[in-house]
Amino acid sequence: MSTGHPDTVATTGVFRIEPGAVNSVPCRAWLEIDLRDTQQSSRDERSSELRTEFPKFANAAVSSADWSVLTRMILPFAMQA
């Protein structure tokens, strides 16, 4: 996925698997993506793109998937280049 903006960063915030035991088959997983950018509009565009693309890869690997926004920070000022 191309961001189109040099300051966009997406990282894995949390990746949790249950039951979390050795030699067991996972039954549930949580993946939290931390998406940041100095431009709020660019970050919001990438968030919308992730929301659109998420089911394409998630449904290929699992039987069900859900998407939710945990936190949305509003930048208090515009960053200057």
Phi, psi and omega in degrees: 000122178274135182275329183075003181217129186292343183261005179281131179225131174233126180227162175282115178282310181216137172226109186238134181241137173246145010275353178077023179256155178292141177057041177234157178270124179299139178249343182206144179218146175238133176232119177251128181252127177265111183249122183228153175196152177284342178252117182301319182296320179294317178298317180294325176295316179293324178298317178296321179294318177299318180298324179287318184280335185308309182297333182297317179269328181292315183289341176287336185252338186226167182278334177208152181213153180223155181230135173208152176265122181277316182213140174230113179270135175261126180291132183285343181205160178279134178283140178262137180284000000 
